[in-house]
């Protein structure tokens, strides 16, 4: 086994701040949506905290976007279209039964390649569809009195609120799946420890199918 660094200090700090923000947003959002059922902070305090957490999360998201654009790390989240289908099928097979039979993980975990294609696709949809809808509908609800005509053209406050709640449920489902996938590493706590320390271990000489294919393409002069 050799030790490899998979997360920078910035990525770890950003991850835990976002995780805390999302969890608190889900809790305060649940209290705002069902104040008689979820009575933790009180409705007024829940609304105040929810709004400030949303501002913090969006600010942190833009900081992350700047970091990934400036460092080129954004490429890690973009699926490779050349062999996307075969890699997606292989990863799906691993999640469906390979993981339960001790099969090796389809990709090699490293700082340059730590997300499989299904994770990349999930992040693309989450960051480009779910999050913008969540933020925009939240702003519309926040400024409903000032932008009543715009809210009305979109179907009314009820429709906007339903979309906001639907995105919240999607975010909650993502959190549950995300936590589950942290247990699918080399050991149940390996991914969690690497997100805290930044380091992980891999078997020397282990190659993923994607890495092997890239090497073959380069050696035969077919790499574009």
PyMOL CGO cylinders between C-alpha atoms (Angstrom):
from pymol import cmd
from pymol.cgo import CYLINDER

trace = [
    CYLINDER, 0.00, 0.00, 0.00, 1.21, 3.50, -0.73, 0.3, 1, 1, 1, 1, 1, 1,
    CYLINDER, 1.21, 3.50, -0.73, -0.05, 6.76, 0.75, 0.3, 1, 1, 1, 1, 1, 1,
    CYLINDER, -0.05, 6.76, 0.75, -1.51, 9.34, -1.65, 0.3, 1, 1, 1, 1, 1, 1,
    CYLINDER, -1.51, 9.34, -1.65, -2.96, 12.81, -1.13, 0.3, 1, 1, 1, 1, 1, 1,
    CYLINDER, -2.96, 12.81, -1.13, -6.49, 13.14, -2.50, 0.3, 1, 1, 1, 1, 1, 1,
    CYLINDER, -6.49, 13.14, -2.50, -7.82, 16.36, -0.92, 0.3, 1, 1, 1, 1, 1, 1,
    CYLINDER, -7.82, 16.36, -0.92, -6.21, 19.76, -0.38, 0.3, 1, 1, 1, 1, 1, 1,
    CYLINDER, -6.21, 19.76, -0.38, -6.68, 21.81, 2.79, 0.3, 1, 1, 1, 1, 1, 1,
    CYLINDER, -6.68, 21.81, 2.79, -9.05, 24.15, 0.97, 0.3, 1, 1, 1, 1, 1, 1,
    CYLINDER, -9.05, 24.15, 0.97, -11.18, 21.28, -0.35, 0.3, 1, 1, 1, 1, 1, 1,
    CYLINDER, -11.18, 21.28, -0.35, -11.51, 19.75, 3.11, 0.3, 1, 1, 1, 1, 1, 1,
    CYLINDER, -11.51, 19.75, 3.11, -12.43, 23.02, 4.84, 0.3, 1, 1, 1, 1, 1, 1,
    CYLINDER, -12.43, 23.02, 4.84, -14.87, 23.89, 2.06, 0.3, 1, 1, 1, 1, 1, 1,
    CYLINDER, -14.87, 23.89, 2.06, -16.47, 20.43, 2.17, 0.3, 1, 1, 1, 1, 1, 1,
    CYLINDER, -16.47, 20.43, 2.17, -17.15, 20.49, 5.91, 0.3, 1, 1, 1, 1, 1, 1,
    CYLINDER, -17.15, 20.49, 5.91, -18.47, 24.06, 5.82, 0.3, 1, 1, 1, 1, 1, 1,
    CYLINDER, -18.47, 24.06, 5.82, -20.85, 23.14, 2.99, 0.3, 1, 1, 1, 1, 1, 1,
    CYLINDER, -20.85, 23.14, 2.99, -21.91, 19.95, 4.74, 0.3, 1, 1, 1, 1, 1, 1,
    CYLINDER, -21.91, 19.95, 4.74, -22.73, 21.87, 7.94, 0.3, 1, 1, 1, 1, 1, 1,
    CYLINDER, -22.73, 21.87, 7.94, -24.60, 24.53, 5.97, 0.3, 1, 1, 1, 1, 1, 1,
    CYLINDER, -24.60, 24.53, 5.97, -26.68, 22.03, 3.99, 0.3, 1, 1, 1, 1, 1, 1,
    CYLINDER, -26.68, 22.03, 3.99, -27.65, 20.01, 7.06, 0.3, 1, 1, 1, 1, 1, 1,
    CYLINDER, -27.65, 20.01, 7.06, -28.67, 23.15, 8.98, 0.3, 1, 1, 1, 1, 1, 1,
    CYLINDER, -28.67, 23.15, 8.98, -30.57, 24.44, 5.94, 0.3, 1, 1, 1, 1, 1, 1,
    CYLINDER, -30.57, 24.44, 5.94, -32.50, 21.16, 5.77, 0.3, 1, 1, 1, 1, 1, 1,
    CYLINDER, -32.50, 21.16, 5.77, -33.34, 21.31, 9.49, 0.3, 1, 1, 1, 1, 1, 1,
    CYLINDER, -33.34, 21.31, 9.49, -34.37, 24.98, 9.51, 0.3, 1, 1, 1, 1, 1, 1,
    CYLINDER, -34.37, 24.98, 9.51, -36.23, 24.50, 6.23, 0.3, 1, 1, 1, 1, 1, 1,
    CYLINDER, -36.23, 24.50, 6.23, -38.18, 21.62, 7.72, 0.3, 1, 1, 1, 1, 1, 1,
    CYLINDER, -38.18, 21.62, 7.72, -39.14, 23.81, 10.69, 0.3, 1, 1, 1, 1, 1, 1,
    CYLINDER, -39.14, 23.81, 10.69, -40.24, 26.63, 8.38, 0.3, 1, 1, 1, 1, 1, 1,
    CYLINDER, -40.24, 26.63, 8.38, -42.29, 24.16, 6.31, 0.3, 1, 1, 1, 1, 1, 1,
    CYLINDER, -42.29, 24.16, 6.31, -43.76, 22.34, 9.33, 0.3, 1, 1, 1, 1, 1, 1,
    CYLINDER, -43.76, 22.34, 9.33, -43.35, 24.64, 12.39, 0.3, 1, 1, 1, 1, 1, 1,
    CYLINDER, -43.35, 24.64, 12.39, -45.94, 22.69, 14.40, 0.3, 1, 1, 1, 1, 1, 1,
    CYLINDER, -45.94, 22.69, 14.40, -44.05, 19.42, 13.87, 0.3, 1, 1, 1, 1, 1, 1,
    CYLINDER, -44.05, 19.42, 13.87, -40.40, 20.52, 13.93, 0.3, 1, 1, 1, 1, 1, 1,
    CYLINDER, -40.40, 20.52, 13.93, -40.22, 22.93, 16.83, 0.3, 1, 1, 1, 1, 1, 1,
    CYLINDER, -40.22, 22.93, 16.83, -36.50, 23.39, 17.51, 0.3, 1, 1, 1, 1, 1, 1,
    CYLINDER, -36.50, 23.39, 17.51, -35.63, 27.07, 17.17, 0.3, 1, 1, 1, 1, 1, 1,
    CYLINDER, -35.63, 27.07, 17.17, -39.00, 28.69, 16.74, 0.3, 1, 1, 1, 1, 1, 1,
    CYLINDER, -39.00, 28.69, 16.74, -40.38, 29.90, 13.41, 0.3, 1, 1, 1, 1, 1, 1,
    CYLINDER, -40.38, 29.90, 13.41, -38.83, 33.40, 13.43, 0.3, 1, 1, 1, 1, 1, 1,
    CYLINDER, -38.83, 33.40, 13.43, -35.37, 32.17, 14.46, 0.3, 1, 1, 1, 1, 1, 1,
    CYLINDER, -35.37, 32.17, 14.46, -35.53, 29.34, 11.92, 0.3, 1, 1, 1, 1, 1, 1,
    CYLINDER, -35.53, 29.34, 11.92, -36.35, 31.80, 9.11, 0.3, 1, 1, 1, 1, 1, 1,
    CYLINDER, -36.35, 31.80, 9.11, -33.52, 34.14, 10.17, 0.3, 1, 1, 1, 1, 1, 1,
    CYLINDER, -33.52, 34.14, 10.17, -30.93, 31.33, 10.37, 0.3, 1, 1, 1, 1, 1, 1,
    CYLINDER, -30.93, 31.33, 10.37, -32.18, 29.75, 7.13, 0.3, 1, 1, 1, 1, 1, 1,
    CYLINDER, -32.18, 29.75, 7.13, -31.70, 33.01, 5.21, 0.3, 1, 1, 1, 1, 1, 1,
    CYLINDER, -31.70, 33.01, 5.21, -28.19, 33.62, 6.55, 0.3, 1, 1, 1, 1, 1, 1,
    CYLINDER, -28.19, 33.62, 6.55, -27.15, 30.03, 5.93, 0.3, 1, 1, 1, 1, 1, 1,
    CYLINDER, -27.15, 30.03, 5.93, -28.38, 30.32, 2.34, 0.3, 1, 1, 1, 1, 1, 1,
    CYLINDER, -28.38, 30.32, 2.34, -26.30, 33.47, 1.84, 0.3, 1, 1, 1, 1, 1, 1,
    CYLINDER, -26.30, 33.47, 1.84, -23.26, 31.70, 3.30, 0.3, 1, 1, 1, 1, 1, 1,
    CYLINDER, -23.26, 31.70, 3.30, -23.77, 28.58, 1.16, 0.3, 1, 1, 1, 1, 1, 1,
    CYLINDER, -23.77, 28.58, 1.16, -24.09, 30.58, -2.07, 0.3, 1, 1, 1, 1, 1, 1,
    CYLINDER, -24.09, 30.58, -2.07, -21.02, 32.67, -1.19, 0.3, 1, 1, 1, 1, 1, 1,
    CYLINDER, -21.02, 32.67, -1.19, -19.04, 29.53, -0.42, 0.3, 1, 1, 1, 1, 1, 1,
    CYLINDER, -19.04, 29.53, -0.42, -20.23, 27.97, -3.69, 0.3, 1, 1, 1, 1, 1, 1,
    CYLINDER, -20.23, 27.97, -3.69, -18.96, 30.96, -5.69, 0.3, 1, 1, 1, 1, 1, 1,
    CYLINDER, -18.96, 30.96, -5.69, -15.65, 30.80, -3.80, 0.3, 1, 1, 1, 1, 1, 1,
    CYLINDER, -15.65, 30.80, -3.80, -15.38, 27.13, -4.78, 0.3, 1, 1, 1, 1, 1, 1,
    CYLINDER, -15.38, 27.13, -4.78, -16.20, 27.93, -8.41, 0.3, 1, 1, 1, 1, 1, 1,
    CYLINDER, -16.20, 27.93, -8.41, -13.42, 30.54, -8.50, 0.3, 1, 1, 1, 1, 1, 1,
    CYLINDER, -13.42, 30.54, -8.50, -10.98, 28.06, -6.92, 0.3, 1, 1, 1, 1, 1, 1,
    CYLINDER, -10.98, 28.06, -6.92, -11.81, 25.29, -9.39, 0.3, 1, 1, 1, 1, 1, 1,
    CYLINDER, -11.81, 25.29, -9.39, -11.61, 27.61, -12.39, 0.3, 1, 1, 1, 1, 1, 1,
    CYLINDER, -11.61, 27.61, -12.39, -8.34, 29.19, -11.24, 0.3, 1, 1, 1, 1, 1, 1,
    CYLINDER, -8.34, 29.19, -11.24, -6.64, 25.87, -10.49, 0.3, 1, 1, 1, 1, 1, 1,
    CYLINDER, -6.64, 25.87, -10.49, -8.14, 23.85, -13.33, 0.3, 1, 1, 1, 1, 1, 1,
    CYLINDER, -8.14, 23.85, -13.33, -9.64, 21.43, -10.80, 0.3, 1, 1, 1, 1, 1, 1,
    CYLINDER, -9.64, 21.43, -10.80, -13.06, 21.86, -12.41, 0.3, 1, 1, 1, 1, 1, 1,
    CYLINDER, -13.06, 21.86, -12.41, -12.02, 19.22, -14.96, 0.3, 1, 1, 1, 1, 1, 1,
    CYLINDER, -12.02, 19.22, -14.96, -12.33, 16.55, -12.25, 0.3, 1, 1, 1, 1, 1, 1,
    CYLINDER, -12.33, 16.55, -12.25, -16.12, 17.00, -12.27, 0.3, 1, 1, 1, 1, 1, 1,
    CYLINDER, -16.12, 17.00, -12.27, -16.60, 16.79, -16.04, 0.3, 1, 1, 1, 1, 1, 1,
    CYLINDER, -16.60, 16.79, -16.04, -17.30, 13.26, -17.37, 0.3, 1, 1, 1, 1, 1, 1,
    CYLINDER, -17.30, 13.26, -17.37, -15.19, 12.06, -20.30, 0.3, 1, 1, 1, 1, 1, 1,
    CYLINDER, -15.19, 12.06, -20.30, -17.59, 11.54, -23.21, 0.3, 1, 1, 1, 1, 1, 1,
    CYLINDER, -17.59, 11.54, -23.21, -15.27, 9.12, -25.07, 0.3, 1, 1, 1, 1, 1, 1,
    CYLINDER, -15.27, 9.12, -25.07, -15.95, 6.11, -22.86, 0.3, 1, 1, 1, 1, 1, 1,
    CYLINDER, -15.95, 6.11, -22.86, -18.68, 7.50, -20.61, 0.3, 1, 1, 1, 1, 1, 1,
    CYLINDER, -18.68, 7.50, -20.61, -21.22, 4.75, -21.32, 0.3, 1, 1, 1, 1, 1, 1,
    CYLINDER, -21.22, 4.75, -21.32, -18.89, 1.82, -20.68, 0.3, 1, 1, 1, 1, 1, 1,
    CYLINDER, -18.89, 1.82, -20.68, -17.53, 3.39, -17.49, 0.3, 1, 1, 1, 1, 1, 1,
    CYLINDER, -17.53, 3.39, -17.49, -21.06, 4.21, -16.28, 0.3, 1, 1, 1, 1, 1, 1,
    CYLINDER, -21.06, 4.21, -16.28, -22.20, 0.62, -16.88, 0.3, 1, 1, 1, 1, 1, 1,
    CYLINDER, -22.20, 0.62, -16.88, -19.13, -0.75, -15.10, 0.3, 1, 1, 1, 1, 1, 1,
    CYLINDER, -19.13, -0.75, -15.10, -19.68, 1.55, -12.13, 0.3, 1, 1, 1, 1, 1, 1,
    CYLINDER, -19.68, 1.55, -12.13, -23.39, 0.67, -11.97, 0.3, 1, 1, 1, 1, 1, 1,
    CYLINDER, -23.39, 0.67, -11.97, -22.53, -3.05, -11.95, 0.3, 1, 1, 1, 1, 1, 1,
    CYLINDER, -22.53, -3.05, -11.95, -20.07, -2.42, -9.13, 0.3, 1, 1, 1, 1, 1, 1,
    CYLINDER, -20.07, -2.42, -9.13, -22.70, -0.62, -7.04, 0.3, 1, 1, 1, 1, 1, 1,
    CYLINDER, -22.70, -0.62, -7.04, -25.40, -3.23, -7.78, 0.3, 1, 1, 1, 1, 1, 1,
    CYLINDER, -25.40, -3.23, -7.78, -23.45, -6.38, -6.96, 0.3, 1, 1, 1, 1, 1, 1,
    CYLINDER, -23.45, -6.38, -6.96, -19.68, -6.02, -7.33, 0.3, 1, 1, 1, 1, 1, 1,
    CYLINDER, -19.68, -6.02, -7.33, -19.32, -4.15, -4.06, 0.3, 1, 1, 1, 1, 1, 1,
    CYLINDER, -19.32, -4.15, -4.06, -21.07, -7.00, -2.24, 0.3, 1, 1, 1, 1, 1, 1,
    CYLINDER, -21.07, -7.00, -2.24, -18.83, -9.71, -3.74, 0.3, 1, 1, 1, 1, 1, 1,
    CYLINDER, -18.83, -9.71, -3.74, -15.48, -8.07, -3.02, 0.3, 1, 1, 1, 1, 1, 1,
    CYLINDER, -15.48, -8.07, -3.02, -14.84, -6.94, -6.60, 0.3, 1, 1, 1, 1, 1, 1,
    CYLINDER, -14.84, -6.94, -6.60, -12.17, -4.23, -7.04, 0.3, 1, 1, 1, 1, 1, 1,
    CYLINDER, -12.17, -4.23, -7.04, -13.32, -0.66, -7.55, 0.3, 1, 1, 1, 1, 1, 1,
    CYLINDER, -13.32, -0.66, -7.55, -13.48, 0.25, -11.27, 0.3, 1, 1, 1, 1, 1, 1,
    CYLINDER, -13.48, 0.25, -11.27, -11.39, 3.42, -10.87, 0.3, 1, 1, 1, 1, 1, 1,
    CYLINDER, -11.39, 3.42, -10.87, -8.08, 4.19, -9.27, 0.3, 1, 1, 1, 1, 1, 1,
    CYLINDER, -8.08, 4.19, -9.27, -8.48, 6.73, -6.46, 0.3, 1, 1, 1, 1, 1, 1,
    CYLINDER, -8.48, 6.73, -6.46, -6.09, 9.67, -6.78, 0.3, 1, 1, 1, 1, 1, 1,
    CYLINDER, -6.09, 9.67, -6.78, -6.08, 13.45, -6.50, 0.3, 1, 1, 1, 1, 1, 1,
    CYLINDER, -6.08, 13.45, -6.50, -6.53, 13.70, -10.28, 0.3, 1, 1, 1, 1, 1, 1,
    CYLINDER, -6.53, 13.70, -10.28, -9.22, 11.00, -10.46, 0.3, 1, 1, 1, 1, 1, 1,
    CYLINDER, -9.22, 11.00, -10.46, -11.29, 10.51, -7.33, 0.3, 1, 1, 1, 1, 1, 1,
    CYLINDER, -11.29, 10.51, -7.33, -14.80, 10.68, -8.82, 0.3, 1, 1, 1, 1, 1, 1,
    CYLINDER, -14.80, 10.68, -8.82, -16.32, 7.96, -10.97, 0.3, 1, 1, 1, 1, 1, 1,
    CYLINDER, -16.32, 7.96, -10.97, -18.54, 8.90, -13.92, 0.3, 1, 1, 1, 1, 1, 1,
    CYLINDER, -18.54, 8.90, -13.92, -21.80, 8.42, -12.00, 0.3, 1, 1, 1, 1, 1, 1,
    CYLINDER, -21.80, 8.42, -12.00, -20.56, 10.74, -9.27, 0.3, 1, 1, 1, 1, 1, 1,
    CYLINDER, -20.56, 10.74, -9.27, -19.46, 13.26, -11.90, 0.3, 1, 1, 1, 1, 1, 1,
    CYLINDER, -19.46, 13.26, -11.90, -22.89, 13.14, -13.55, 0.3, 1, 1, 1, 1, 1, 1,
    CYLINDER, -22.89, 13.14, -13.55, -24.58, 13.58, -10.17, 0.3, 1, 1, 1, 1, 1, 1,
    CYLINDER, -24.58, 13.58, -10.17, -22.50, 16.66, -9.38, 0.3, 1, 1, 1, 1, 1, 1,
    CYLINDER, -22.50, 16.66, -9.38, -23.17, 18.15, -12.82, 0.3, 1, 1, 1, 1, 1, 1,
    CYLINDER, -23.17, 18.15, -12.82, -26.93, 17.80, -12.31, 0.3, 1, 1, 1, 1, 1, 1,
    CYLINDER, -26.93, 17.80, -12.31, -26.75, 18.93, -8.70, 0.3, 1, 1, 1, 1, 1, 1,
    CYLINDER, -26.75, 18.93, -8.70, -24.66, 22.04, -9.35, 0.3, 1, 1, 1, 1, 1, 1,
    CYLINDER, -24.66, 22.04, -9.35, -26.23, 23.04, -12.66, 0.3, 1, 1, 1, 1, 1, 1,
    CYLINDER, -26.23, 23.04, -12.66, -29.88, 22.13, -12.12, 0.3, 1, 1, 1, 1, 1, 1,
    CYLINDER, -29.88, 22.13, -12.12, -30.86, 21.45, -8.50, 0.3, 1, 1, 1, 1, 1, 1,
    CYLINDER, -30.86, 21.45, -8.50, -28.78, 24.14, -6.78, 0.3, 1, 1, 1, 1, 1, 1,
    CYLINDER, -28.78, 24.14, -6.78, -29.73, 26.98, -9.18, 0.3, 1, 1, 1, 1, 1, 1,
    CYLINDER, -29.73, 26.98, -9.18, -33.42, 26.05, -8.82, 0.3, 1, 1, 1, 1, 1, 1,
    CYLINDER, -33.42, 26.05, -8.82, -33.05, 25.89, -5.05, 0.3, 1, 1, 1, 1, 1, 1,
    CYLINDER, -33.05, 25.89, -5.05, -31.34, 29.27, -4.84, 0.3, 1, 1, 1, 1, 1, 1,
    CYLINDER, -31.34, 29.27, -4.84, -33.60, 31.05, -7.35, 0.3, 1, 1, 1, 1, 1, 1,
    CYLINDER, -33.60, 31.05, -7.35, -36.83, 29.80, -5.78, 0.3, 1, 1, 1, 1, 1, 1,
    CYLINDER, -36.83, 29.80, -5.78, -35.50, 30.68, -2.33, 0.3, 1, 1, 1, 1, 1, 1,
    CYLINDER, -35.50, 30.68, -2.33, -34.76, 34.25, -3.48, 0.3, 1, 1, 1, 1, 1, 1,
    CYLINDER, -34.76, 34.25, -3.48, -38.23, 34.50, -5.05, 0.3, 1, 1, 1, 1, 1, 1,
    CYLINDER, -38.23, 34.50, -5.05, -39.84, 33.40, -1.78, 0.3, 1, 1, 1, 1, 1, 1,
    CYLINDER, -39.84, 33.40, -1.78, -37.63, 35.82, 0.17, 0.3, 1, 1, 1, 1, 1, 1,
    CYLINDER, -37.63, 35.82, 0.17, -38.58, 38.74, -2.11, 0.3, 1, 1, 1, 1, 1, 1,
    CYLINDER, -38.58, 38.74, -2.11, -42.14, 37.62, -2.86, 0.3, 1, 1, 1, 1, 1, 1,
    CYLINDER, -42.14, 37.62, -2.86, -43.67, 40.95, -1.80, 0.3, 1, 1, 1, 1, 1, 1,
    CYLINDER, -43.67, 40.95, -1.80, -41.25, 43.00, -3.91, 0.3, 1, 1, 1, 1, 1, 1,
    CYLINDER, -41.25, 43.00, -3.91, -41.38, 40.71, -6.94, 0.3, 1, 1, 1, 1, 1, 1,
    CYLINDER, -41.38, 40.71, -6.94, -45.03, 39.67, -6.76, 0.3, 1, 1, 1, 1, 1, 1,
    CYLINDER, -45.03, 39.67, -6.76, -45.58, 40.11, -10.52, 0.3, 1, 1, 1, 1, 1, 1,
    CYLINDER, -45.58, 40.11, -10.52, -42.66, 37.81, -11.37, 0.3, 1, 1, 1, 1, 1, 1,
    CYLINDER, -42.66, 37.81, -11.37, -43.80, 35.23, -8.84, 0.3, 1, 1, 1, 1, 1, 1,
    CYLINDER, -43.80, 35.23, -8.84, -47.30, 35.41, -10.31, 0.3, 1, 1, 1, 1, 1, 1,
    CYLINDER, -47.30, 35.41, -10.31, -46.02, 34.78, -13.84, 0.3, 1, 1, 1, 1, 1, 1,
    CYLINDER, -46.02, 34.78, -13.84, -44.24, 31.67, -12.57, 0.3, 1, 1, 1, 1, 1, 1,
    CYLINDER, -44.24, 31.67, -12.57, -47.46, 30.21, -11.19, 0.3, 1, 1, 1, 1, 1, 1,
    CYLINDER, -47.46, 30.21, -11.19, -47.69, 31.91, -7.83, 0.3, 1, 1, 1, 1, 1, 1,
    CYLINDER, -47.69, 31.91, -7.83, -45.97, 31.54, -4.50, 0.3, 1, 1, 1, 1, 1, 1,
    CYLINDER, -45.97, 31.54, -4.50, -47.41, 28.05, -4.03, 0.3, 1, 1, 1, 1, 1, 1,
    CYLINDER, -47.41, 28.05, -4.03, -45.72, 26.71, -7.17, 0.3, 1, 1, 1, 1, 1, 1,
    CYLINDER, -45.72, 26.71, -7.17, -42.42, 28.41, -6.33, 0.3, 1, 1, 1, 1, 1, 1,
    CYLINDER, -42.42, 28.41, -6.33, -42.54, 26.96, -2.81, 0.3, 1, 1, 1, 1, 1, 1,
    CYLINDER, -42.54, 26.96, -2.81, -43.29, 23.47, -4.13, 0.3, 1, 1, 1, 1, 1, 1,
    CYLINDER, -43.29, 23.47, -4.13, -40.25, 23.58, -6.43, 0.3, 1, 1, 1, 1, 1, 1,
    CYLINDER, -40.25, 23.58, -6.43, -38.11, 24.80, -3.52, 0.3, 1, 1, 1, 1, 1, 1,
    CYLINDER, -38.11, 24.80, -3.52, -39.31, 21.96, -1.28, 0.3, 1, 1, 1, 1, 1, 1,
    CYLINDER, -39.31, 21.96, -1.28, -38.82, 19.39, -4.07, 0.3, 1, 1, 1, 1, 1, 1,
    CYLINDER, -38.82, 19.39, -4.07, -35.21, 20.51, -4.50, 0.3, 1, 1, 1, 1, 1, 1,
    CYLINDER, -35.21, 20.51, -4.50, -34.77, 20.29, -0.72, 0.3, 1, 1, 1, 1, 1, 1,
    CYLINDER, -34.77, 20.29, -0.72, -35.95, 16.67, -0.79, 0.3, 1, 1, 1, 1, 1, 1,
    CYLINDER, -35.95, 16.67, -0.79, -33.52, 16.00, -3.63, 0.3, 1, 1, 1, 1, 1, 1,
    CYLINDER, -33.52, 16.00, -3.63, -30.71, 17.56, -1.63, 0.3, 1, 1, 1, 1, 1, 1,
    CYLINDER, -30.71, 17.56, -1.63, -31.66, 15.45, 1.40, 0.3, 1, 1, 1, 1, 1, 1,
    CYLINDER, -31.66, 15.45, 1.40, -31.60, 12.29, -0.76, 0.3, 1, 1, 1, 1, 1, 1,
    CYLINDER, -31.60, 12.29, -0.76, -28.16, 13.30, -2.06, 0.3, 1, 1, 1, 1, 1, 1,
    CYLINDER, -28.16, 13.30, -2.06, -26.86, 13.73, 1.51, 0.3, 1, 1, 1, 1, 1, 1,
    CYLINDER, -26.86, 13.73, 1.51, -28.10, 10.25, 2.49, 0.3, 1, 1, 1, 1, 1, 1,
    CYLINDER, -28.10, 10.25, 2.49, -26.54, 8.65, -0.62, 0.3, 1, 1, 1, 1, 1, 1,
    CYLINDER, -26.54, 8.65, -0.62, -23.35, 10.64, -0.14, 0.3, 1, 1, 1, 1, 1, 1,
    CYLINDER, -23.35, 10.64, -0.14, -22.98, 9.43, 3.44, 0.3, 1, 1, 1, 1, 1, 1,
    CYLINDER, -22.98, 9.43, 3.44, -23.65, 5.85, 2.35, 0.3, 1, 1, 1, 1, 1, 1,
    CYLINDER, -23.65, 5.85, 2.35, -21.00, 6.01, -0.37, 0.3, 1, 1, 1, 1, 1, 1,
    CYLINDER, -21.00, 6.01, -0.37, -18.40, 7.15, 2.17, 0.3, 1, 1, 1, 1, 1, 1,
    CYLINDER, -18.40, 7.15, 2.17, -18.66, 3.65, 3.66, 0.3, 1, 1, 1, 1, 1, 1,
    CYLINDER, -18.66, 3.65, 3.66, -17.81, 1.92, 0.36, 0.3, 1, 1, 1, 1, 1, 1,
    CYLINDER, -17.81, 1.92, 0.36, -14.09, 2.59, 0.41, 0.3, 1, 1, 1, 1, 1, 1,
    CYLINDER, -14.09, 2.59, 0.41, -11.19, 0.34, 1.30, 0.3, 1, 1, 1, 1, 1, 1,
    CYLINDER, -11.19, 0.34, 1.30, -12.65, 0.27, 4.82, 0.3, 1, 1, 1, 1, 1, 1,
    CYLINDER, -12.65, 0.27, 4.82, -16.00, 1.72, 6.00, 0.3, 1, 1, 1, 1, 1, 1,
    CYLINDER, -16.00, 1.72, 6.00, -14.23, 4.79, 7.45, 0.3, 1, 1, 1, 1, 1, 1,
    CYLINDER, -14.23, 4.79, 7.45, -11.46, 5.21, 4.84, 0.3, 1, 1, 1, 1, 1, 1,
    CYLINDER, -11.46, 5.21, 4.84, -13.20, 7.94, 2.83, 0.3, 1, 1, 1, 1, 1, 1,
    CYLINDER, -13.20, 7.94, 2.83, -14.22, 9.80, 5.98, 0.3, 1, 1, 1, 1, 1, 1,
    CYLINDER, -14.22, 9.80, 5.98, -10.66, 9.76, 7.29, 0.3, 1, 1, 1, 1, 1, 1,
    CYLINDER, -10.66, 9.76, 7.29, -9.31, 10.98, 3.95, 0.3, 1, 1, 1, 1, 1, 1,
    CYLINDER, -9.31, 10.98, 3.95, -11.73, 13.92, 3.96, 0.3, 1, 1, 1, 1, 1, 1,
    CYLINDER, -11.73, 13.92, 3.96, -10.38, 14.84, 7.40, 0.3, 1, 1, 1, 1, 1, 1,
    CYLINDER, -10.38, 14.84, 7.40, -6.67, 14.22, 6.83, 0.3, 1, 1, 1, 1, 1, 1,
    CYLINDER, -6.67, 14.22, 6.83, -6.50, 14.64, 3.04, 0.3, 1, 1, 1, 1, 1, 1,
    CYLINDER, -6.50, 14.64, 3.04, -4.66, 11.33, 2.59, 0.3, 1, 1, 1, 1, 1, 1,
    CYLINDER, -4.66, 11.33, 2.59, -5.65, 7.82, 1.59, 0.3, 1, 1, 1, 1, 1, 1,
    CYLINDER, -5.65, 7.82, 1.59, -3.96, 4.54, 0.62, 0.3, 1, 1, 1, 1, 1, 1,
    CYLINDER, -3.96, 4.54, 0.62, -3.99, 2.50, -2.57, 0.3, 1, 1, 1, 1, 1, 1,
    CYLINDER, -3.99, 2.50, -2.57, -2.44, -0.76, -3.68, 0.3, 1, 1, 1, 1, 1, 1,
    CYLINDER, -2.44, -0.76, -3.68, 0.74, -0.22, -5.69, 0.3, 1, 1, 1, 1, 1, 1,
    CYLINDER, 0.74, -0.22, -5.69, 0.33, -1.27, -9.29, 0.3, 1, 1, 1, 1, 1, 1,
    CYLINDER, 0.33, -1.27, -9.29, -3.49, -1.12, -9.13, 0.3, 1, 1, 1, 1, 1, 1,
    CYLINDER, -3.49, -1.12, -9.13, -4.90, 0.28, -12.38, 0.3, 1, 1, 1, 1, 1, 1,
    CYLINDER, -4.90, 0.28, -12.38, -8.45, 1.22, -13.18, 0.3, 1, 1, 1, 1, 1, 1,
    CYLINDER, -8.45, 1.22, -13.18, -10.04, 0.24, -16.47, 0.3, 1, 1, 1, 1, 1, 1,
    CYLINDER, -10.04, 0.24, -16.47, -10.07, 3.92, -17.46, 0.3, 1, 1, 1, 1, 1, 1,
    CYLINDER, -10.07, 3.92, -17.46, -6.37, 4.36, -16.68, 0.3, 1, 1, 1, 1, 1, 1,
    CYLINDER, -6.37, 4.36, -16.68, -5.46, 1.22, -18.57, 0.3, 1, 1, 1, 1, 1, 1,
    CYLINDER, -5.46, 1.22, -18.57, -7.44, 2.32, -21.59, 0.3, 1, 1, 1, 1, 1, 1,
    CYLINDER, -7.44, 2.32, -21.59, -5.76, 5.74, -21.57, 0.3, 1, 1, 1, 1, 1, 1,
    CYLINDER, -5.76, 5.74, -21.57, -2.31, 4.07, -21.48, 0.3, 1, 1, 1, 1, 1, 1,
    CYLINDER, -2.31, 4.07, -21.48, -3.20, 1.82, -24.41, 0.3, 1, 1, 1, 1, 1, 1,
    CYLINDER, -3.20, 1.82, -24.41, -4.47, 4.80, -26.41, 0.3, 1, 1, 1, 1, 1, 1,
    CYLINDER, -4.47, 4.80, -26.41, -1.29, 6.76, -25.79, 0.3, 1, 1, 1, 1, 1, 1,
    CYLINDER, -1.29, 6.76, -25.79, 0.97, 3.80, -26.67, 0.3, 1, 1, 1, 1, 1, 1,
    CYLINDER, 0.97, 3.80, -26.67, -0.91, 3.27, -29.97, 0.3, 1, 1, 1, 1, 1, 1,
    CYLINDER, -0.91, 3.27, -29.97, -0.94, 6.97, -30.83, 0.3, 1, 1, 1, 1, 1, 1,
    CYLINDER, -0.94, 6.97, -30.83, -4.74, 7.27, -30.64, 0.3, 1, 1, 1, 1, 1, 1,
    CYLINDER, -4.74, 7.27, -30.64, -4.91, 9.77, -27.81, 0.3, 1, 1, 1, 1, 1, 1,
    CYLINDER, -4.91, 9.77, -27.81, -6.40, 13.08, -29.01, 0.3, 1, 1, 1, 1, 1, 1,
]
cmd.load_cgo(trace, "trace")
